[in-house]
């Protein structure tokens, strides 16, 4: 478990109490500011291994900022985050390596994976026979499948998804939602994902957290 401990003066805080055995992620965001503006305050929650938590709220309230803090991409905040070592992220866009094949998009990111396991993961997401294809030759749906394959190929203990089904037509979104649901059930990471679609949250998540207010905080009855 890797802790991030920060305060506004840049000094390390005292070590936190031990994270509960059942919790893979513990988030304690005391405050987050962009310049003089406080955008987050008192955002505290934990996620157990195998649990999926959806983060909802209006556009611009700070959902993606919470994800960046949880992932360790934004360290300029007051508070602490404890997370596992093995982390995977799925973004709104596939963020693939365009100059590498589908197979290499897995093996370069996960050097210990090996070709056989990488091919098996590509087949699992419906990309059998497309191992040597470059991302630009794949459809949007296939690119999204490749991004999922890359995320799960490393057996993540924590999965972070930022609106992974946005901009997809309803039929493709349903197919990707079903595939994601299956992969989460198979691998059982602690999962946090942001969505604007309440039906996605209700389907995938075991808990739904809602950011409200200014500065944004979690609605107490949903924590």
C-alpha positions as CSV (number, residue, x, y, z in Angstrom):
1,X,0.0,0.0,0.0
2,X,1.5,3.3,-1.1
3,X,0.6,6.5,0.9
4,X,0.6,10.0,-0.4
5,X,0.8,12.5,2.5
6,X,0.6,16.2,1.8
7,X,-0.3,19.5,3.5
8,X,-0.6,23.0,2.2
9,X,2.9,23.9,3.3
10,X,4.4,21.0,1.4
11,X,5.5,19.2,4.6
12,X,4.8,15.5,5.2
13,X,2.0,14.9,7.7
14,X,2.1,12.3,10.5
15,X,1.7,8.7,9.2
16,X,-2.0,7.8,9.2
17,X,-3.6,5.0,11.1
18,X,-3.3,1.6,9.4
19,X,-5.7,1.2,6.5
20,X,-8.5,-1.3,7.2
21,X,-7.6,-4.8,5.9
22,X,-10.7,-4.8,3.7
23,X,-10.0,-1.4,2.1
24,X,-7.7,-1.3,-1.0
25,X,-8.0,2.5,-1.3
26,X,-8.4,5.2,1.4
27,X,-8.9,8.8,0.3
28,X,-8.8,11.7,2.7
29,X,-8.8,15.0,0.8
30,X,-8.9,17.7,3.3
31,X,-8.7,20.5,0.7
32,X,-7.7,21.1,-2.9
33,X,-7.2,24.5,-4.4
34,X,-6.5,26.0,-7.8
35,X,-4.8,29.2,-6.9
36,X,-7.0,31.0,-4.3
37,X,-10.1,29.0,-5.1
38,X,-10.9,26.0,-3.0
39,X,-12.5,23.4,-5.2
40,X,-12.6,20.3,-2.9
41,X,-13.1,20.1,0.8
42,X,-13.6,17.1,3.1
43,X,-13.7,14.3,0.5
44,X,-13.2,11.1,2.5
45,X,-14.0,7.6,1.4
46,X,-12.5,4.1,1.0
47,X,-12.9,1.4,-1.6
48,X,-12.5,-2.4,-0.9
49,X,-11.0,-4.9,-3.2
50,X,-13.7,-6.1,-5.6
51,X,-15.8,-3.0,-4.9
52,X,-16.8,-0.6,-7.6
53,X,-17.6,3.0,-6.6
54,X,-19.1,5.6,-9.0
55,X,-18.4,9.3,-8.6
56,X,-21.2,11.5,-10.0
57,X,-22.0,15.2,-10.0
58,X,-22.4,18.2,-12.3
59,X,-19.8,19.0,-15.0
60,X,-16.9,21.0,-13.6
61,X,-17.5,20.2,-10.0
62,X,-14.2,18.3,-9.5
63,X,-14.8,14.6,-10.3
64,X,-11.8,14.3,-12.6
65,X,-9.7,16.2,-10.1
66,X,-10.6,13.6,-7.4
67,X,-9.5,10.9,-9.8
68,X,-6.2,12.5,-10.5
69,X,-5.5,12.9,-6.8
70,X,-6.4,9.2,-6.2
71,X,-4.2,8.1,-9.1
72,X,-1.3,10.1,-7.8
73,X,-1.2,12.4,-10.8
74,X,-2.0,15.5,-8.7
75,X,-0.1,15.8,-5.5
76,X,-0.8,19.4,-4.7
77,X,-3.5,18.9,-2.1
78,X,-4.0,18.8,1.6
79,X,-4.6,15.3,2.9
80,X,-3.6,11.8,2.2
81,X,-4.3,8.9,-0.2
82,X,-3.4,5.2,0.3
83,X,-3.5,3.0,-2.8
84,X,-2.1,-0.3,-4.0
85,X,1.0,-0.5,-6.1
86,X,-0.7,-2.0,-9.2
87,X,-2.9,0.8,-10.7
88,X,-4.5,1.0,-14.1
89,X,-6.4,3.9,-15.7
90,X,-8.9,4.1,-18.5
91,X,-9.5,7.6,-19.8
92,X,-12.2,9.3,-21.9
93,X,-10.0,8.8,-25.0
94,X,-8.2,5.5,-25.5
95,X,-4.7,7.1,-25.2
96,X,-3.0,4.3,-27.1
97,X,0.5,4.3,-28.6
98,X,-0.3,5.1,-32.2
99,X,3.1,3.9,-33.6
100,X,2.8,0.5,-32.0
101,X,0.7,-2.5,-32.8
102,X,-2.2,-3.6,-30.6
103,X,0.0,-6.4,-29.2
104,X,2.8,-4.0,-28.5
105,X,0.4,-1.6,-26.7
106,X,0.1,-4.4,-24.1
107,X,3.6,-5.8,-24.0
108,X,5.4,-2.4,-23.9
109,X,3.3,-1.2,-21.0
110,X,3.5,-4.6,-19.3
111,X,7.0,-5.9,-20.1
112,X,6.5,-9.1,-18.0
113,X,3.3,-10.0,-19.7
114,X,4.7,-12.0,-22.7
115,X,3.2,-12.4,-26.1
116,X,1.0,-15.4,-25.2
117,X,-0.7,-13.7,-22.3
118,X,-1.1,-10.5,-24.3
119,X,-2.7,-12.4,-27.2
120,X,-5.0,-14.1,-24.8
121,X,-6.1,-10.7,-23.3
122,X,-6.7,-9.3,-26.8
123,X,-8.8,-12.3,-27.6
124,X,-10.7,-11.8,-24.4
125,X,-11.8,-8.4,-25.4
126,X,-12.7,-9.4,-29.0
127,X,-9.5,-8.4,-30.8
128,X,-8.3,-11.9,-31.9
129,X,-6.7,-11.5,-35.3
130,X,-6.0,-7.8,-34.8
131,X,-2.7,-8.3,-32.8
132,X,-0.6,-6.6,-35.5
133,X,-3.1,-3.8,-36.3
134,X,-2.1,-0.2,-35.5
135,X,-4.6,1.9,-33.5
136,X,-5.4,4.1,-36.4
137,X,-6.7,1.1,-38.4
138,X,-9.0,0.1,-35.5
139,X,-12.6,1.4,-35.1
140,X,-13.4,3.5,-32.1
141,X,-15.0,0.5,-30.4
142,X,-11.9,-1.6,-31.0
143,X,-9.7,1.1,-29.7
144,X,-11.8,1.2,-26.5
145,X,-11.5,-2.6,-26.3
146,X,-7.7,-2.3,-26.6
147,X,-7.6,0.3,-23.9
148,X,-9.5,-2.1,-21.6
149,X,-7.2,-5.0,-22.5
150,X,-4.2,-2.9,-21.6
151,X,-5.7,-1.8,-18.3
152,X,-6.6,-5.4,-17.2
153,X,-3.5,-7.1,-18.6
154,X,-1.5,-5.9,-15.6
155,X,-3.8,-7.5,-13.1
156,X,-4.5,-4.1,-11.4
157,X,-5.4,-3.9,-7.7
158,X,-6.9,-0.5,-8.4
159,X,-8.8,0.6,-11.5
160,X,-9.6,4.2,-12.3
161,X,-12.0,5.1,-15.1
162,X,-12.8,8.6,-16.2
163,X,-16.0,8.6,-18.3
164,X,-14.9,5.5,-20.3
165,X,-18.2,5.3,-22.3
166,X,-18.6,8.9,-23.2
167,X,-19.2,9.8,-26.9
168,X,-20.2,6.2,-27.8
169,X,-23.4,5.5,-29.6
170,X,-25.9,3.5,-27.4
171,X,-25.3,0.1,-29.0
172,X,-21.5,0.4,-28.6
173,X,-21.8,1.9,-25.1
174,X,-23.9,-1.1,-24.1
175,X,-21.3,-3.5,-25.5
176,X,-18.5,-1.8,-23.7
177,X,-20.4,-1.5,-20.5
178,X,-21.1,-5.3,-20.6
179,X,-17.4,-6.1,-21.3
180,X,-16.2,-3.8,-18.5
181,X,-18.7,-5.4,-16.1
182,X,-17.3,-8.9,-17.0
183,X,-13.7,-7.9,-16.7
184,X,-14.2,-6.2,-13.3
185,X,-16.0,-9.3,-12.0
186,X,-13.1,-11.5,-13.3
187,X,-10.2,-9.5,-11.9
188,X,-11.9,-7.8,-8.9
189,X,-9.9,-4.6,-8.6
190,X,-10.9,-1.8,-6.3
191,X,-12.6,0.4,-8.9
192,X,-13.5,4.1,-9.0
193,X,-15.1,5.6,-12.0
194,X,-16.6,8.9,-13.0
195,X,-19.8,9.1,-15.1
196,X,-22.5,11.5,-16.0
197,X,-24.9,8.7,-16.7
198,X,-26.8,7.5,-13.6
199,X,-27.8,4.3,-15.3
200,X,-24.1,3.4,-15.8
201,X,-23.4,4.2,-12.1
202,X,-26.4,2.1,-11.0
203,X,-25.4,-0.9,-13.2
204,X,-21.6,-1.0,-12.5
205,X,-21.3,0.4,-9.0
206,X,-21.9,-1.1,-5.6
207,X,-21.9,2.4,-4.2
208,X,-22.5,5.8,-5.8
209,X,-20.8,8.9,-4.3
210,X,-22.0,12.4,-5.4
211,X,-20.0,15.6,-5.3
212,X,-22.0,18.7,-4.4
213,X,-21.5,22.3,-3.4
214,X,-18.7,24.8,-3.7
215,X,-16.2,23.8,-2.6
216,X,-17.3,20.3,-3.6
217,X,-17.8,17.7,-0.9
218,X,-19.5,14.3,-0.8
219,X,-23.2,14.1,0.0
220,X,-23.1,12.5,3.5
221,X,-25.9,10.0,2.9
222,X,-24.1,8.5,-0.1
223,X,-20.7,7.9,1.5
